[in-house]
Amino acid sequence: MEGERTHQTGPTRREYMTYGAALGGTLLAGCADDAGTESESESSGEGSTGDGGTYSASMAPVGEVEFESVPEEVMVYSLLYADMAVAYGHGDAVNSLGFDAEAGGNTLDAYYEHLEGVSFDREDIAQLNTGSEGLTIDKEQVYELDSDLHLVDPALVASFDGWGREDVEEIAENVAPWFGNVYSREHGEPPEAYQEEYEYYTLWEIAERVSAVFRAEERYEELNAVHDELLETIESGLPPEDERPTVGAVIFMDETFYPTHLDAPGFATADLRPLGAVDAFGDREVTYETAYDYETMLEIDPEVILHRYGIASYYDVGAIRETLADHPVAGQLTAVEEGRVYPSGDPEQGPIMNLFQLEMAAKQLYPDQFGEWPADHDGDAYPELPEDERLFDREWVANAIEG
């Protein structure tokens, strides 16, 4: 993707926005013993402790997976699962990411630097997909990583060039099982071979199921409590509906706006949907193919523009602001004139990311209720907010992650 000032070889917009998932059956993950298991509690809800020290976790489309011990080498494709591994004290188990580990790591760093003792070491992290020759990963690389678990939606992998369900099942049999669900991102349609066993989950439902993998149910409960309290704070502070701004969530690239509905189903909008803002694109059909030029965007004219993937990622939102302000048509946009073009969150958000991204959106949309977002902040980092202006307790989160 490209920002306005920086150019980077990476996935196209479609490749970045395409994710998915699946495999059925009960599998056994054999890993080295983890003497430092974070929680001795029984797996809650979707996980259970079995005989002989084994335990299980369950999520569609894989079903139930049985573990001998907590995985120590974990293949990850999507950023939300890296965030979950960190949240449950096992960020050091992640051995890969789907795309540029540096870019994804920068996004995580932008949030983690505000949590004492929390970090993600991406040194020696493998990149599974170059983004240069279609959407796929190399089977031989999967073998070479020799992971204890593939924290990846198998239906996503089965949809890649050169892969099918038989290839996914081969890896599960010869290396380690799969465990992931990413078509819940926007309730997309998984490959036909996995449709019957597929289910859609919220972000926090996925987070709960993954916590069982890492025997970290107590960490999940604490983080979920922070999330519940944050939602209560936001919901209690929202202004009346007729006082809420019209908001356009977009990606801007090559003089083109790619829109997203604020209230679209799935975890991609888990940081926007609870804010209850007026969707500037609400009466329009929006798909992956939808693209608006300057003139169309001016017809819609949102009062606020939120640029997705805006925090320490591929896009330079400060440069995008300048580009829009200098353009004879885009410069007339209300959001541009009023200085309300903001960096917005990453749709591939895990639970830690979600907390910061909810706080960010609340401040950007409703400064009178939740405090102002720094006016000229361009998304190169997450700002250090004064303690009395924070919407959730950083120390509570850090302590939960530390166990």
N, C-alpha and C positions, 0 to 999 in steps of 0.2 A: 504494500500500500504506500501511498505517497501523501505527505503533508504538503503545505505550500512552500516551505523553505527547505525541508529535508526530503531526500529521496532514498528509498530503501527497496532492495530486491526482496519481494515477499509475496504473499498470497494476493490474488485479485479480490475485489470486494465479494464476488460470488463465492469464491473458495473460502474466504474468511467467515462468511455467513452461513456456510453449509455444514451441518453437523448431524450425526445420527447414531443408530444403536441396536444389537440383539444376539441372543443365543439362549437356548433352553436347556433345562436339565440341572442336575445336582452334581457339583464338581468338588474335588478336594484340592486345596492349595497347600502344598507342602513347603514350609519355610524353615529357616534356621530358628532355633529357640530364641525368644525375646525375653531375656531375664528382666528387662526394665519395662514390662508391660504397664501402660499408663493407668489402667483401671482394672480392679479385680471384680467389678460389679458384673452381674449378669447382663447380657445383651438385652436392651429394652426394645419392645415392640417387634422389630423386624429381624432381630438376631437372637440366637439362643446358644446356651452352653450344652455341649453333648458329652457323651461318655469319653473316657480316656484322654481328657484334656482338650478335645476338639471343640470347636464352636462354629456357628454358622451365621450367615447374613443373607438377606434376600432382597432382590430387586428385579423387576421386569426390565428387559426381556430375558435375562439369564435364569431367573428363578433362584433357588437356594444354592448357595455355595458353602462348602464346609472347609474350615481352616484348621490346621494343626497348630499354628502359631501366628503371631502378627507378622504380616509381610515386611521384609526388610529391603527388597528391591522391587520397585513398583513402576511400571510403565504408565505414563500419563500422556494423553493427547490434548485434552481441553483444559483451559486455565482454571475452571471452577474446581476440578479435581486436585490440582496442585494446591489451591487455596484450602481445600478440605484437608489434605494431608498435613499441611502446616497447622491448621486449626486443631488437629487431633494429635499434635506432637510428633509427627512423622514426616516432616518436610524433607528430612535428609534421606528418606527412602525413595524419593522421586528420582528416576534416572533419565527422564526424557520429557519433552513437550512436543506438541504437534508442529508448531512453527518456531520462529526465532526465540530461543530461550532468553536471550538478552532483552528483547522487547517485552516479552511476557514477564520476565523477572523485574524489569524496571517498573511495570505497573504494580506488581505486588509490593515492591520496595516502597513505592509512593505511599502505600497505606501502612505497611508494617513499621516504617520508621517512627510512627506515632505510638507504637506499642512496645513497651520496654521488654527486652529479651526475646522478641519475635523477629525472625528473619527467614529468608529463603536463599540457601546457597545454591546458585545455578552453575557453579563451576563444574565442568565435565558433563553437563546435561546434554544428552543427545537430541538432535533435531530430527523428528520423524518425517517431516514433509517439507521439502524445499519450496513448494509452491510454484516451481518453475515449469514443471512438465505434468500438469494435471494434478488431481487430488488423489494422492495415494501414499502408501508407505512401503518400504522394502521388507519383504518377508524375512530375508536373511538377517536384516538388522534386528528384527524382533527376536530371532533365534540367538543372535549375538548378545543382546541385552540380558537374555536368560533370566527374566524377571520372575519373582515369586507370585506376582499378580499383575494383570493388565487392567488397570483402573480406567477402562475405555469401553464405550458402548460398542459391543461387537457388531451391531447392525450398521453402525457408521463405517466400520472397517470393511464389512462385507459389501458396502456400496462403492468402495474405492476401485479405481482402475486396476484390473488384474487380480481382484479378490472376489471370492464368493463365500457362501456359507460353509462350504466344505473346507476352504482354507482357514477360516476362523476356527472351525472345530478341530482342524489339524493342530493349530497352535495350542488350543485348550488341552488337547490330549498329550502333546509332546513337551510343552513348556509350562504353562500355568493357565488358570481360568481367567475369564473376562468378568468384569463387574462395572457396569456403567449404563447411563441412560442420558442421552443428549437430545433426542427428538422432543423431549419435554421443553426444550428451549423456546420453541414457538409452536408447539403441537404440530410439528411437521409430520409428513407421512414417511414411515420407515420403509425399507425395502420389502417387497411383497413376501419374501420368505420369513419375515419376522412379524408381520402385521397381527397375526392371531394372538401372539403372546405379549404384545406391547401394551404398556400402560403409560399414562402421563402423570407426572408428579410435580409438585411445587419444588422450589429450590430447597426449602427447609425439610421437606419430606425426603428428598435425595440425601441431604446432609445427615439426616437421622440414620438412614440405611447405611451410609458409608461409615458412620461412627461405629457401627457394629463390627465392621471389617477390622478396625484398629483397636477394638476393645476400649473405646473412648466415649462411651455413652454419657458419662458424667460431664465430660467436656461439652458434648453436644447440648445437654440440658442447660448448662450455664450460659452458653452462647445463645441458645434459643430464648432464654429468659431475658437476656439483653435485648434481643430482637423484639420480643413482645413488648417490653417497656418502651423501646424506641417507637414502635408503631402506635402505642397509646399516646405518647407525647405528640406525635405528628397528628393523629386523628383528633385529639382534643384541641389542637391549635389551628386547625384548618379554618380559613375564612369562609363565609357563606359562598355558595356556588356561584352566585352572580358577581362576586368580587374576585374570582379566580381568572388568571390570564389565559389567553390562547397560546398553546405551546406546540412548536414543531420540533420533533426529535429527528435528527438527520445525520447522514454522513455527507460531507461536501468533498468532491473530488473531481478534478478536470472540469471546472465550471459547471458542475452538475450536482443537484441535491438528491440524495437517496433517502426517502422518508420511512419512518416507522410509526405505527400507531402506539400511542401511550398506553392504551388499555388492552393491547394484544395479549392473548393468553400465553402462558409459558414463563419460564424464569428469566428470559431475556429482559423483560420489563418489570422485574420484581423490585427495582429501585424507583420506578416511575409510577406504576399503577396505583400504589397506596396514596399518592399525592393528590389524586382526584382533580387534576387540572383539566382544562378544556383542550381537547385534542384538535389542533388546527387542521388535521387531515381526516377528521372524524367521519365526514360524509363522502370520502373518496375511497375507492378500492386501492389498497396498497399491497403489492407483492414484491418479490425479489426483482422483478423487471421494472418496477415503477421508478421513474427518474423525472425530475423537474428542472427546467431551465430557469434563468433569472426571472423572466417575465411571468411564468406560472407561479413561481414562489411569491412574487409581488402581489399577484391576484389573491393568494391565500393570506399573505401578510401576517404571520404569527407575531405576537407581542414578545415572545421569548423563543430563542432558538437554542436547543441543547445539542451539542455535537457529540455523538456517541464515540466510544473508544478515545475519549479526550484526555485521559489522565496518564501521563508518562508512557505514551504509546506511539503509534505510527504518525499521528497527526499533530501539527503545530497549530493549535487553535488561535494563538495570538496572531500568527501570520494569516490565518483564514479570516480573522476579523478585519485585518488591514485590507485584504483582497476584496472583501465585500464592501467595506467602507469606500474604497477607491473606485468601485464600479458604478457607472451612471444609473443603472437600474437597481442593483442590489443595495446600493447606498441609500435607497428610499425605503427599504424595509424598516418597519417600526422597531423590530428587535435591534437592528443595526444602529438606527438613529438614537435609540435610548440606551445603548450600551449593554444590551441584554443577550449577547451571544456568549454562551458559556461552554466550557469543557464538561462533558457528561460522562457517565460511567460506562464500564465495559459490560456488554450483555452476557459474556461468558463468566459471570460473577459467582464466586463461592460465598460462603457465609460471612467471612471477615470482610471481603470486598463489599458485600451487600450492606453491611452496617454503615460503612463510610459513604457509600453511594446514595443511600437513603438520606443521610444527613446533608450531603452536598446538594441533592435535588431540592430538599425542603428549603434550604437557604436561598437557592437560586430562584425558586418560584415564589416564595413567600417571605421576603426579608423582614417585613414588618412583624411577622409572627415568630420567626425563628432566628433572626439575626442575619445580617448581610453577608453574602459571599464576597470575598475580596474582588473589587470591581474589575481590575485588569489582570486577574490571575489567568494564565494561559494554559494551565494543565501540565506543565513540566514536572510538577510535584503536587502533593496534597498539602494545602496550607496548614501551618500550625495555628490553630484557633485558640483564643484565650479560653481558659478552663470554664469560665462562666458562660461561654457561648457554644459549648459542645452539647450535642443532643444525646450522646451516650457516654458512658463511663469507660475511658480507655483502660484504666487500671483493672476494672472488672473483667474486661475482655482479655487483657494480658495474663491475668491470674488464671482465668479459665483455660487458656491455651497451655499455660505452664503446668496445669493439673493441680 
